[in-house]
Amino acid sequence: MVPDEREGIELLAMADHVVTDYSAIAFEATLLDIPLYFWAFDLDDYSAKRGFAMNFVDEAPGPIVSDAVQVVNALTAEDDYSAKYVAFRDRYIETRDFDNSERIVRAIVEGSDANDR
């Protein structure tokens, strides 16, 4: 659990690995090239009740685990998820720089399309 006094995004700066459920922090982790592990002990239930906007099982850019032993094994394994990681990032993250705010302000001030820059 993330302590109340720090935001999850701040903790990424200190992280070597990220274990998450279905959180959007996975997108931020891919921007920082931090390996991801998906704690999905309730995958079937979550999928039936909430659903996904993607094919989670096929597209998750890291191992999907359902118990503590699997988490430890995944963290110590030499598995290579780099191809899935790159495919995920390429599909779901349009811009990878830190200039989005500048593009938005320029579009507002100049009245131009933010994607033109």
Order of alpha helices (4+ residues) and beta strands (2+ residues): alpha-beta-alpha-beta-alpha-alpha-beta-alpha-alpha-alpha
